[in-house]
Amino acid sequence: MTDIVIGTAGHVDHGKTTLIKALTGIETDTTKEEKKRGLSINLGFAYLDLPNNKRVGIVDVPGHERFIKNMVAGLPGIGLILLVVDASEGIMPQTKEHIAILSLLGKTNFLIVLTKVDSVDEEMRELVIEDIQEQVQGTVLEGADIVETDAVTGYGLDNLIAKIEQFTEEEHPVSASGNARLNIDRVFSVKGFGTVVTGTLLDGPISVGDTLYSYATGNKVTVRNIQVHEQNCQQARPGQRTALNLSNVSKQELKRGDVLSRSDQIPVTWMVDVKVTCLPEAQSGIGLWERVRLLIGTKEVLARTVPIGVDDIAPGEEGFLQLRLEEQIVAKQNDRFILRSYSPMMTIGGGQIIDASPKKHRRFRKEVLDSLKIKEEGSLDQLVLDFLMNKKNPFTEVNDLSEFLNKDTAELQHMLEQLQASGEVIRIDDQLWLHPQQLDKLNQLVGGYLDEYHKKYRLRKGMPIEEVRSKLRHLFSNREIDYLLDELVVRRALVSEQHRLSLPDFKVVFNKYQLAAWQLIEKELAKSGFTPVKAEDLLSLDKNAPDVLEAMTGEQVILLTHEYVISKEYYDKAVSLVREYIGEHQEMTLADFRDMTQSSRKTSMLILEYLDKNNVTKRIDNKRVLVD
């Protein structure tokens, strides 16, 4: 294991920064304000070269209560925590809050570093160690090694380095599935190079030349150079402290808390569903619509709390919350977070994101709780099905799943194929998938459009397909609409006929007045024979003629143009005459057709152009041949 980032934690003035300088020779308090006040305000960074030739990054996070948000910002991607405790003071309230935060953020690997041991006598040292062991019982630090050190005299530093080296020799897998993501913790510019950002890399690798999506600007940026531990490299891997030199973006366009990723599909959201643990020391638990501070990644935003399934989440209890945010965040499922009270600022809880782009929930609906429990505990197949069933856009691409579940696309493709084989999902093509319940909802949506149309136009065979498509176009892509309509026709949920769609049980029924208009139209068209009739002349025959003529079009009537109409009986006769004549003579002129039908040149042209348009014939110069 080579990509280790170490973080410090502990009460202010317990010696974190001094310890790091003694280990690495690097001063992490860099600003004038930090040096003046003697405490860490911003994140400090260093690296340590170990005897086994491995280099580990170190993040010195602030210990003062006012700078807790900066501490949380430094923790994503950290593999080992050094909890620093002053031998003359022992565990302080700030130390306990740090332990709670580390636990809520899912950290499990710790060394407890007792500092300034040469400033106390042996008896005091033993008492402090005993007190530490008692106070960490029942926490994630129970059983952690305690390493005694003094940064001024150098006592115990070799032992601490040996413990760190031992940790790097062990296997500590870092997830590398999905697209690379960097929560920015610093932004600055370097003369001659331009904009530089730093952070701990998550989810996947980044290489020089990669294009990243900036969720701050909405634009794409290019990675010009990469440094890990102040060394240039071609690629940074998940878990590494990384500095990226970027082009196509200025320093002013980025800030701490912003996110860069190789994907542009990470949810940008005003709401998140979370599983939260309320700390036992939280004064009143977490109730409805409380204003809190959400610390996630390197960002702090204000939010309102909405407990799901319960009135409130009491101190020491777990539960589901929907957080309604006062500004958008970029987050993924399983991201860890901390909640702090708005005022006075105290850590009240934390946990894990269950859904990064949820709908607004009703608080006590069973199906909402069931879905949240699946997202929290479900197996991969359950998570996939839940995502497909509840996604706002019902059509799902494998990449959508990969971004949401943070799983490899090949693994998800295999799972989808298994679910398809058992009939639990519908495959549209290599990338697009649909849950059967979503198809049912889409069927109801399209069916609603058609039902409304049938009630309004009772004599029309159905809604023109293009009109149906236009109603769906603001919701779905053309590819998705094509699939949906074809699939509903195949499943006999819709009937497709003459470029129109109708419901299966819809029938055109004429009353006696409409039947009378039908007979008038038929009589007029039969009388005109091969000579097309103007549509306006037919419409003037009866007040019911407009609706009846439209109902007849395509079956009893052919609309040659928007202006001229011919009976289908005579049109079919014309087609037969043309096929027979050309079959015998190989070709036909307009005059030949005019003579066969005893019609005028103008009306013959109307019919022949319609035949050309419908691929019955093809015009070559002044003659026509049959289309193969």
C-alpha positions as a printed Julia matrix, in Angstrom:
628×3 Matrix{Float64}:
   0.0     0.0     0.0
   1.76    3.19   -1.16
  -0.98    5.83   -1.47
  -1.4     6.72    2.21
  -2.5    10.1     3.48
  -2.16   10.71    7.22
  -4.26   13.24    9.1
  -3.85   14.74   12.52
  -6.59   15.46   15.03
  -6.68   16.78   18.55
  -7.17   19.76   20.83
  -5.61   23.13   20.05
  -2.01   23.55   21.28
  -1.56   19.81   21.85
   1.4    19.86   19.44
   0.11   18.6    16.09
   1.98   21.1    13.94
   5.18   20.82   16.01
   5.03   17.03   15.74
   4.7    17.17   11.95
   7.61   19.58   11.65
   9.75   17.26   13.83
   8.84   14.28   11.61
   9.14   15.97    8.22
  11.02   19.23    8.62
   8.07   21.02    6.99
   6.3    23.96    8.6
   2.53   23.59    8.02
   1.52   26.87    9.71
   2.16   29.07    6.67
   0.01   32.17    6.97
   0.95   35.28    8.92
  -2.2    34.95   11.01
  -1.38   31.36   11.94
   2.16   32.24   12.97
   0.96   35.26   14.95
  -1.74   33.35   16.83
   0.21   30.12   17.21
  -2.57   27.86   15.98
  -3.59   26.23   12.69
  -6.43   27.95   10.88
  -6.18   26.47    7.41
  -5.21   22.99    6.32
  -1.47   22.39    6.37
   0.28   19.85    4.16
   3.54   17.94    4.42
   5.0    14.61    3.45
   7.15   12.03    5.2
   9.76    9.8     3.58
   9.83    6.45    5.39
  12.76    4.04    5.79
  10.99    1.62    3.41
  11.31    4.29    0.66
   7.6     5.08    0.71
   6.38    8.64    0.92
   3.16    9.43    2.77
   1.22   12.67    2.7
   0.29   14.4     5.93
  -2.64   16.78    6.44
  -2.38   18.95    9.54
  -5.98   19.85   10.34
  -6.89   22.72   12.68
  -7.77   21.85   16.27
  -9.46   25.02   17.44
 -13.28   24.8    17.76
 -13.78   27.72   15.38
 -12.0    25.82   12.62
 -13.82   22.47   12.82
 -15.1    22.91    9.26
 -11.5    23.09    8.03
 -10.72   19.93    9.96
 -13.59   18.09    8.27
 -12.41   19.42    4.89
  -9.07   17.69    5.41
 -10.46   14.25    6.18
 -11.79   12.87    2.84
  -9.37   10.28    1.53
  -7.29   10.09    4.73
  -6.26    6.53    5.58
  -4.58    6.89    8.99
  -5.38    9.35   11.8
  -2.86   10.49   14.41
  -4.92   11.59   17.44
  -2.59   13.94   19.25
  -2.94   14.3    23.03
  -0.81   16.55   25.27
   0.72   14.49   28.1
   0.21   17.36   30.54
  -3.49   17.84   29.77
  -4.91   14.54   28.52
  -8.13   14.29   26.52
  -9.96   17.62   26.32
 -13.5    18.48   25.14
 -12.12   19.42   21.74
 -10.44   16.0    21.51
 -13.74   14.28   22.23
 -15.47   16.26   19.49
 -12.72   15.28   17.07
 -13.17   11.62   18.01
 -16.93   11.92   17.4
 -16.36   13.57   14.01
 -13.84   10.92   12.98
 -16.27    8.18   13.95
 -19.14    9.79   12.04
 -16.93   10.11    8.96
 -16.21    6.38    9.03
 -12.53    6.56    9.98
 -11.22    3.34   11.54
  -7.4     3.45   11.5
  -5.79    5.35   14.37
  -2.6     5.9    16.31
  -2.9     7.85   19.56
   0.18   10.04   19.83
   1.0    11.29   23.32
   3.08   14.48   22.91
   5.31   16.54   25.23
   6.03   13.48   27.38
   9.4    14.82   28.51
   7.61   17.75   30.16
   5.82   15.52   32.71
   6.99   12.93   35.22
   6.51    9.18   34.86
   3.55    9.02   37.23
   1.69   11.77   35.36
   2.42   10.06   32.07
   0.95    6.77   33.31
  -2.15    8.49   34.68
  -2.77   10.25   31.36
  -2.36    6.99   29.41
  -4.8     5.22   31.75
  -7.3     8.1    31.36
  -7.0     7.97   27.56
  -7.67    4.24   27.51
 -10.77    4.71   29.67
 -12.15    7.6    27.63
 -11.78    5.88   24.25
 -13.61    2.73   25.39
 -16.68    2.18   23.22
 -15.34    4.46   20.5
 -13.57    3.72   17.21
 -10.27    4.34   19.02
 -10.7     1.53   21.52
  -7.61   -0.68   21.33
  -5.59    1.81   19.28
  -1.83    1.89   19.96
  -0.57    4.75   22.13
   2.81    6.09   21.04
   4.7     8.32   23.48
   6.65   11.19   21.85
   8.28   14.52   22.45
   8.85   16.62   19.34
  11.31   18.95   21.07
  13.67   16.25   22.42
  12.95   13.73   19.65
  11.79   11.08   22.11
   9.65    8.35   20.54
   9.72    9.74   17.0
  11.51    6.69   15.63
   8.88    4.45   17.22
   6.1     6.57   15.66
   7.76    6.38   12.24
   8.05    2.6    12.63
   4.31    2.36   13.43
   3.46    4.46   10.37
   5.77    2.34    8.21
   4.09   -0.83    9.5
   0.72    0.61    8.5
   1.93    1.3     4.95
   3.06   -2.31    4.61
  -0.43   -3.57    5.35
  -3.23   -3.81    2.8
  -5.67   -0.91    2.98
  -7.62   -0.99   -0.29
  -8.72    2.35   -1.7
 -11.82    2.31   -3.88
 -10.89    3.15   -7.47
 -14.26    2.62   -9.14
 -15.93    5.36  -11.1
 -14.67    8.68  -12.41
 -12.02   10.68  -10.6
 -13.31   13.35   -8.21
 -11.45   16.06   -6.35
 -12.97   18.17   -3.56
 -10.9    21.33   -3.76
  -9.38   22.49   -0.47
  -6.97   25.14   -1.81
  -6.8    27.34   -4.91
  -3.82   29.49   -5.82
  -1.84   30.61   -8.84
   1.82   30.08   -9.69
   3.61   32.59  -11.9
   4.27   31.06  -15.3
   1.88   28.13  -14.67
  -1.49   29.59  -13.77
  -4.22   28.07  -11.63
  -3.4    25.27   -9.17
  -5.86   23.37   -7.0
  -5.19   20.78   -4.29
  -7.21   18.06   -2.63
  -7.33   14.35   -1.91
  -8.26   12.38   -5.01
 -11.33   10.14   -4.76
 -12.98    7.42   -6.87
 -10.6     7.13   -9.84
  -7.26    8.21  -11.37
  -6.42   11.49  -13.11
  -3.74   11.78  -15.81
  -1.97   14.71  -17.42
  -4.04   15.85  -20.39
  -7.34   14.69  -18.91
 -10.41   16.87  -19.32
 -12.24   17.55  -16.06
 -15.7    19.02  -15.5
 -15.77   22.0   -13.15
 -18.96   22.05  -11.09
 -18.18   25.64  -10.12
 -18.06   27.14  -13.62
 -19.96   24.49  -15.58
 -17.04   24.42  -18.02
 -14.38   21.9   -18.91
 -10.8    22.35  -17.74
  -7.64   20.54  -18.78
  -5.01   19.02  -16.47
  -1.72   20.59  -17.53
   0.45   19.11  -14.78
   0.13   16.87  -11.7
   2.15   16.87   -8.51
   1.97   14.33   -5.7
   4.14   15.18   -2.65
   5.83   17.99   -4.63
   6.93   15.6    -7.37
   5.71   15.83  -10.97
   3.92   12.7   -12.19
   1.84   11.62  -15.15
  -1.0    10.18  -13.08
  -2.5    10.58   -9.6
  -4.33    7.69   -7.98
  -7.29    7.6    -5.56
  -6.21    8.32   -2.0
  -3.28   10.55   -2.95
  -2.88   14.18   -1.93
  -2.84   15.84   -5.34
  -2.02   19.23   -6.83
  -3.4    19.92  -10.31
  -2.21   22.69  -12.61
  -5.26   23.57  -14.73
  -5.78   25.42  -17.98
  -8.99   27.09  -19.23
  -9.87   28.38  -15.74
  -8.73   31.31  -13.6
  -8.02   31.32   -9.87
 -11.0    33.62   -9.35
 -13.4    31.07  -10.84
 -12.66   28.37   -8.25
 -12.75   28.2    -4.46
 -12.49   25.69   -1.66
 -15.55   23.47   -1.62
 -15.81   23.25   -5.4
 -15.62   19.88   -7.15
 -13.74   18.7   -10.22
 -14.5    15.37  -11.86
 -13.94   13.42  -15.05
 -17.73   12.99  -15.1
 -20.38   15.63  -15.68
 -23.09   13.35  -14.28
 -22.59   13.77  -10.52
 -25.83   15.13   -9.01
 -25.91   18.86   -8.31
 -28.68   19.01   -5.79
 -30.75   21.11   -3.41
 -31.72   18.03   -1.35
 -30.11   14.85   -0.05
 -31.5    11.81    1.76
 -29.17   10.68    4.54
 -28.74    8.12    7.3
 -27.68   10.12   10.35
 -26.37    9.3    13.81
 -27.26   11.9    16.43
 -24.48   12.15   19.01
 -25.41   11.27   22.63
 -24.1    14.67   23.78
 -26.35   16.56   21.34
 -28.63   18.63   23.56
 -32.03   18.13   21.95
 -31.65   15.73   19.06
 -32.62   16.6    15.49
 -36.17   17.81   14.9
 -38.26   19.09   12.01
 -37.0    22.1    10.06
 -34.02   22.82   12.29
 -31.35   24.96   10.68
 -28.01   23.15   10.66
 -24.57   23.4     9.09
 -23.77   20.57    6.68
 -20.04   19.85    6.29
 -19.4    17.62    3.28
 -16.21   17.2     1.32
 -14.52   20.56    1.61
 -17.76   22.55    1.65
 -20.05   23.97    4.34
 -23.68   24.81    3.53
 -26.73   25.62    5.62
 -29.65   23.2     5.54
 -33.03   22.42    7.09
 -33.74   18.99    8.58
 -36.76   16.83    7.75
 -36.83   13.55    9.76
 -38.33   10.66    7.78
 -40.6     8.15    9.53
 -40.2     9.75   12.98
 -41.0    13.07   14.64
 -37.36   13.61   15.57
 -34.07   11.77   15.99
 -33.13   11.73   19.66
 -29.58   12.01   21.06
 -27.77    8.7    20.67
 -30.19    7.43   18.0
 -29.97    6.81   14.25
 -32.52    7.66   11.59
 -33.24    8.97    8.13
 -33.27   12.67    7.26
 -33.96   14.66    4.18
 -31.77   17.75    4.18
 -33.18   20.75    2.29
 -30.15   22.85    1.36
 -29.81   26.62    1.13
 -27.32   26.26   -1.72
 -26.55   23.42   -4.07
 -23.89   20.81   -3.42
 -22.18   18.18   -5.56
 -22.36   14.78   -3.87
 -22.64   11.05   -4.45
 -24.22    8.15   -2.62
 -22.16    6.98    0.4
 -20.38   10.32    0.81
 -19.84   11.07    4.51
 -20.87   14.31    6.2
 -21.05   16.12    9.54
 -23.97   18.13   10.95
 -23.33   21.04   13.31
 -25.9    23.23   15.01
 -26.42   26.66   13.5
 -25.75   28.57   16.72
 -23.98   27.97   18.99
 -21.86   25.8    16.69
 -21.64   22.27   18.07
 -21.32   18.91   16.34
 -24.7    17.19   16.65
 -24.35   14.25   14.29
 -23.27   12.92   10.95
 -23.52    9.98    8.64
 -23.77    8.92    5.04
 -25.67   10.09    1.96
 -28.25    7.52    0.86
 -29.62    9.39   -2.17
 -27.89   12.42   -3.68
 -30.81   13.49   -5.89
 -34.08   12.52   -4.19
 -37.61   13.72   -4.67
 -39.27   15.73   -1.93
 -40.77   13.16    0.47
 -43.85   12.92    2.6
 -42.42   12.14    6.0
 -44.37    9.05    7.03
 -44.93    7.09    3.81
 -43.97    3.42    4.09
 -42.67    3.16    0.52
 -40.26    6.06    1.17
 -38.83    4.31    4.25
 -38.6     1.0     2.39
 -36.66    2.64   -0.43
 -34.27    4.35    2.0
 -33.62    1.05    3.8
 -32.8    -0.63    0.48
 -30.4     2.19   -0.39
 -28.75    1.82    3.01
 -28.54   -1.97    3.35
 -29.61   -3.56    0.07
 -27.61   -5.92   -2.09
 -26.42   -4.72   -5.49
 -29.44   -6.14   -7.33
 -31.83   -4.43   -4.89
 -29.97   -1.13   -5.24
 -30.09   -1.35   -9.04
 -33.82   -2.14   -9.07
 -34.59    0.62   -6.56
 -32.66    3.15   -8.65
 -34.39    2.14  -11.89
 -37.8     2.15  -10.23
 -37.49    5.57   -8.56
 -35.37    7.54  -11.04
 -37.11   10.71  -12.25
 -36.23   10.02  -15.88
 -37.31    6.37  -16.21
 -34.73    5.57  -18.89
 -31.42    4.64  -17.27
 -27.95    4.36  -18.76
 -25.26    2.2   -17.17
 -23.17    5.32  -16.58
 -26.03    6.83  -14.55
 -25.97    3.78  -12.29
 -22.19    3.85  -12.04
 -22.17    7.48  -10.89
 -24.98    6.95   -8.37
 -23.8     3.66   -6.86
 -20.08    4.29   -7.33
 -19.7     0.86   -8.95
 -17.76   -0.3   -11.99
 -19.8    -0.22  -15.23
 -18.78   -3.81  -16.15
 -20.09   -5.09  -12.81
 -23.35   -3.2   -13.25
 -23.75   -4.37  -16.87
 -23.43   -7.98  -15.69
 -25.99   -7.4   -12.93
 -28.44   -5.78  -15.35
 -28.14   -8.72  -17.72
 -28.93  -11.09  -14.86
 -31.98   -9.02  -13.91
 -33.06   -8.96  -17.55
 -32.86  -12.76  -17.71
 -35.2   -12.99  -14.71
 -37.61  -10.47  -16.23
 -36.99   -7.8   -13.59
 -35.66   -5.15  -15.96
 -36.21   -4.33  -19.63
 -33.25   -3.89  -21.95
 -33.64   -1.25  -24.64
 -30.15   -1.4   -26.13
 -26.56   -1.91  -24.94
 -26.7     1.12  -22.64
 -30.36    1.93  -21.96
 -32.51    0.1   -19.37
 -36.01    0.43  -17.95
 -37.87   -0.93  -14.93
 -41.21   -2.65  -15.8
 -43.04   -0.42  -13.31
 -41.65    2.62  -15.08
 -42.97    1.24  -18.38
 -46.4     0.9   -16.76
 -46.26    4.56  -15.7
 -45.26    5.59  -19.22
 -48.11    3.55  -20.63
 -50.5     5.46  -18.36
 -48.96    8.77  -19.46
 -49.35    8.07  -23.19
 -52.73    6.43  -22.61
 -53.91    9.6   -20.88
 -52.96   11.71  -23.89
 -54.83    9.35  -26.24
 -57.89    9.06  -24.03
 -58.19   12.85  -23.95
 -57.76   12.98  -27.74
 -60.39   10.27  -28.36
 -62.94   12.15  -26.24
 -62.29   15.35  -28.16
 -62.18   13.79  -31.64
 -64.54   10.83  -31.55
 -64.5    10.25  -35.32
 -60.73   10.29  -35.75
 -58.92    6.97  -35.86
 -56.35    8.22  -33.39
 -53.79   10.89  -32.61
 -51.14   11.5   -35.28
 -47.88    9.89  -34.16
 -45.96   13.12  -34.59
 -48.41   14.87  -32.26
 -47.84   12.17  -29.63
 -44.1    12.58  -30.04
 -44.36   16.35  -29.58
 -46.11   15.85  -26.22
 -43.24   13.64  -25.02
 -40.33   15.59  -26.46
 -39.89   17.87  -23.42
 -39.55   14.79  -21.23
 -37.47   12.34  -23.25
 -34.96   12.1   -26.08
 -36.04   11.02  -29.58
 -34.29    7.7   -29.0
 -36.32    7.11  -25.83
 -39.6     8.18  -27.47
 -39.01    5.83  -30.42
 -38.44    2.92  -28.09
 -41.42    3.74  -25.89
 -43.99    3.99  -28.68
 -42.67    0.92  -30.49
 -42.65   -1.11  -27.26
 -46.21   -0.1   -26.33
 -47.4    -1.1   -29.8
 -45.6    -4.46  -29.56
 -47.22   -5.04  -26.16
 -50.6    -4.12  -27.71
 -51.08   -1.29  -25.26
 -51.42    0.98  -28.32
 -52.68    0.45  -31.86
 -50.69    1.99  -34.71
 -52.52    2.52  -37.98
 -51.98    4.96  -40.83
 -49.47    7.07  -38.86
 -51.9     7.38  -35.97
 -51.98    5.88  -32.46
 -55.1     4.84  -30.59
 -56.09    2.89  -27.51
 -56.94   -0.78  -28.18
 -60.58   -0.46  -27.09
 -61.29    2.71  -29.06
 -63.82    2.4   -31.9
 -65.18    5.08  -34.21
 -68.99    5.13  -33.91
 -71.18    7.29  -36.21
 -74.63    8.6   -35.32
 -77.38    8.82  -37.94
 -76.53   12.41  -38.87
 -72.88   11.55  -39.41
 -73.85    8.47  -41.43
 -75.95   10.71  -43.64
 -72.94   12.97  -44.23
 -70.85    9.88  -44.99
 -73.28    8.81  -47.7
 -73.25   12.29  -49.27
 -69.44   12.26  -49.46
 -69.32    8.72  -50.87
 -71.91    9.62  -53.51
 -70.0    12.73  -54.6
 -66.66   10.91  -54.84
 -68.17    7.94  -56.72
 -69.73   10.32  -59.22
 -66.37   12.06  -59.88
 -64.51    8.75  -60.43
 -60.86    9.3   -61.36
 -61.29   13.06  -61.13
 -60.23   14.33  -57.69
 -62.68   16.58  -55.84
 -61.82   19.72  -53.97
 -61.98   19.08  -50.21
 -63.81   22.36  -49.61
 -66.61   21.2   -51.9
 -67.07   18.05  -49.81
 -66.97   20.0   -46.54
 -69.8    22.23  -47.72
 -72.16   19.27  -48.21
 -73.18   18.98  -44.52
 -72.28   20.45  -41.15
 -71.0    17.02  -40.04
 -68.89   16.61  -43.19
 -65.58   17.97  -41.7
 -65.42   15.35  -38.93
 -66.73   12.57  -41.16
 -64.29   13.32  -44.0
 -61.37   13.19  -41.58
 -62.62    9.84  -40.25
 -62.87    8.49  -43.8
 -59.38    9.67  -44.79
 -56.97    6.78  -45.24
 -59.65    4.12  -45.58
 -62.5     5.3   -47.81
 -60.81    8.51  -48.94
 -57.31    9.43  -50.14
 -56.1    12.98  -49.57
 -53.87   13.54  -52.6
 -52.95   17.05  -51.42
 -54.3    19.35  -48.74
 -56.76   20.54  -51.41
 -57.82   17.48  -53.47
 -59.48   14.21  -52.49
 -60.26   10.97  -54.37
 -62.17    7.88  -53.24
 -59.94    5.0   -52.17
 -61.85    2.7   -54.51
 -60.82    4.75  -57.57
 -57.32    5.29  -56.21
 -56.83    1.5   -55.88
 -58.16    1.07  -59.44
 -55.63    3.65  -60.63
 -52.79    1.75  -58.93
 -53.9    -1.52  -60.58
 -54.12    0.1   -64.01
 -50.64    1.63  -63.63
 -49.03   -1.62  -62.46
 -50.67   -3.58  -65.27
 -49.73   -1.07  -67.98
 -46.09   -0.65  -66.92
 -45.79   -4.39  -66.37
 -46.67   -4.86  -70.05
 -44.93   -1.79  -71.55
 -42.07   -1.24  -68.99
 -42.92    2.47  -68.79
 -45.82    4.9   -68.92
 -46.34    8.55  -69.84
 -48.79   10.99  -68.31
 -50.78   10.85  -71.55
 -51.0     7.05  -71.27
 -52.51    7.35  -67.8
 -54.86   10.14  -68.89
 -56.18    7.97  -71.72
 -56.65    4.95  -69.45
 -58.67    6.9   -66.88
 -60.43    9.31  -69.26
 -59.37   12.2   -66.99
 -57.8    15.59  -67.56
 -54.09   16.24  -67.64
 -54.3    18.22  -64.39
 -56.12   15.53  -62.41
 -53.9    12.81  -63.85
 -50.87   14.73  -62.64
 -52.32   14.9   -59.1
 -52.72   11.11  -58.96
 -49.34   10.31  -60.52
 -47.45   12.65  -58.2
 -49.14   10.96  -55.25
 -48.03    7.57  -56.63
 -44.46    8.89  -56.88
 -44.62   10.22  -53.33
 -45.75    6.85  -52.01
 -43.09    4.88  -53.93
 -45.51    3.12  -56.29
 -43.85    4.73  -59.31
 -40.72    6.68  -60.08
 -40.48    9.46  -62.67
 -37.59    9.33  -65.15
 -37.65   12.3   -67.49
 -41.24   12.36  -68.8
 -41.96    8.71  -68.15
 -42.72    6.57  -65.13
 -41.55    3.12  -64.1
 -42.49    0.91  -61.17
 -40.46    1.13  -57.99
 -38.79   -2.21  -57.29
